Amino acid sequence: MKQMSSTITPERRARDWLAGAELRPTRQRLSLAELLVGDGQNRHVTAEGLHHAAQNSRISVSLATVYNTLRAFCDAGLMNEVTVDGTRSYFDTRIDDHPHYYWEDDGSLTDAPTESVKFERLPEPPEGAEISRVDVVIRVRRA
């Protein structure tokens, strides 16, 4: 009797990821989702970096479509956008609250240990507003 493999394929993982947010699995969304979560690892990507990875994988998609798709993934709660400065944004597939290191030397973003950042308290938001998220980006450079 042939045994079924219990490993999840990258395509299945991408389909499940989109289905969890009730996003329609278009060809382009599936292709980009597979690049982002197909191996089960979390990623910090720029739109340009994802576009380059798509081209290397022979996925035909424009940079504008990559931006629009990343925005749809963020709006659906699948990713968070982390803005490092006014000119650079990263898209993070890990959506729990956690801090980041921004490596000034090479422009990469990595996770920082969550337990190392502690807030005594947050300020009260302005009237009629609520705090939606707190981003902590620690800028570092190699010594």
C-alpha atoms as one frame of an Amber mdcrd trajectory, in Angstrom:
protein
   0.000   0.000   0.000   1.363   3.400  -1.011   1.857   5.871   1.827   0.621
   9.460   1.426   3.181  12.196   1.985   2.309  14.471   4.894   4.355  17.372
   3.555   2.482  20.422   2.376   3.438  21.645  -1.078   4.363  25.312  -1.580
   1.283  25.746  -3.793  -1.014  24.261  -1.133   0.534  26.474   1.547  -0.020
  29.547  -0.675  -3.638  28.550  -1.419  -4.361  27.974   2.275  -2.752  31.318
   3.198  -4.994  33.185   0.749  -8.072  31.174   1.728  -7.496  32.038   5.394
  -8.073  35.683   4.496 -10.816  34.899   1.984  -8.765  36.370  -0.864  -9.565
  35.158  -4.353  -6.626  33.015  -5.539  -5.805  34.717  -8.836  -2.840  33.366
 -10.776  -0.662  36.332  -9.801  -1.674  36.256  -6.126  -0.963  32.537  -5.974
   2.425  32.930  -7.634   3.488  35.744  -5.305   2.034  33.998  -2.242   4.030
  30.896  -3.095   7.217  32.983  -3.178   6.307  34.574   0.152   5.083  31.613
   2.218   5.552  28.507   0.076   8.422  27.170   2.167   6.723  27.968   5.480
   9.321  30.579   6.455   8.572  34.186   7.366   9.944  36.899   5.121  10.659
  40.622   5.068  10.506  41.780   1.459  10.412  45.000  -0.456   8.147  45.224
  -3.485  11.225  45.516  -5.683  12.822  42.458  -4.079   9.667  40.384  -4.567
   9.411  41.577  -8.166  13.018  40.485  -8.751  12.323  37.064  -7.159   9.257
  36.684  -9.394  11.301  37.469 -12.499  13.957  34.942 -11.423  11.190  32.346
 -11.053   9.885  33.209 -14.529   6.662  34.675 -13.136   5.357  37.369 -15.451
   4.151  40.206 -13.218   4.677  43.967 -13.292   6.125  45.931 -10.398   2.794
  47.790 -10.117   0.980  44.465  -9.727   3.453  43.410  -7.030   2.744  46.638
  -5.123  -1.032  46.188  -5.529  -0.845  42.562  -4.443   1.245  43.359  -1.373
  -1.264  46.075  -0.473  -4.132  43.559  -0.840  -2.249  41.077   1.374  -1.767
  43.794   4.023  -5.401  44.916   3.812  -6.481  41.283   4.282  -4.309  40.944
   7.396  -1.859  38.475   5.838   1.141  40.811   6.105   2.243  43.983   7.838
   3.992  46.882   6.214   7.001  48.116   8.172   8.193  51.561   7.142  11.871
  52.090   7.851  12.037  55.659   6.632  10.051  57.794   4.250  11.495  55.993
   1.237  11.656  52.319   2.195   8.920  49.887   3.218   9.198  46.196   3.949
   6.366  43.714   3.943   6.480  41.153   6.739   4.694  37.798   6.603   4.986
  37.457  10.393   1.966  39.398  11.637   2.273  39.166  15.423   3.643  42.175
  17.326   7.441  42.022  17.259  10.390  44.408  16.887  12.818  44.573  13.980
  16.458  45.316  13.315  17.108  47.470  10.289  20.643  46.777   9.069  21.927
  50.078   7.696  24.924  48.379   6.031  22.911  46.350   3.545  19.372  47.679
   3.922  17.887  44.442   5.243  15.229  43.962   7.912  15.283  41.077  10.400
  13.286  40.150  13.478  14.608  41.268  16.864  13.912  39.272  20.035  10.415
  40.161  21.210  11.157  39.643  24.888  13.963  42.231  24.800  11.630  45.188
  24.172   9.431  46.280  27.036   7.107  49.253  27.213   6.221  50.663  30.599
   3.062  52.057  29.013   1.834  53.634  25.816   0.451  57.158  25.637  -3.271
  57.630  25.443  -4.289  58.048  21.802  -5.922  61.320  20.778  -9.642  61.546
  21.346 -11.595  59.561  18.783  -8.569  57.417  17.891  -7.230  54.032  18.915
  -3.750  52.520  18.722  -3.777  49.974  15.912  -0.168  48.811  16.098   3.222
  49.803  17.471   6.226  49.335  15.179   9.667  49.160  16.736  12.565  49.424
  14.307  16.044  49.344  15.823  18.646  50.686  13.412  21.955  48.804  13.609
  25.206  48.630  11.663  27.974  46.095  11.790  30.908  47.180  13.936
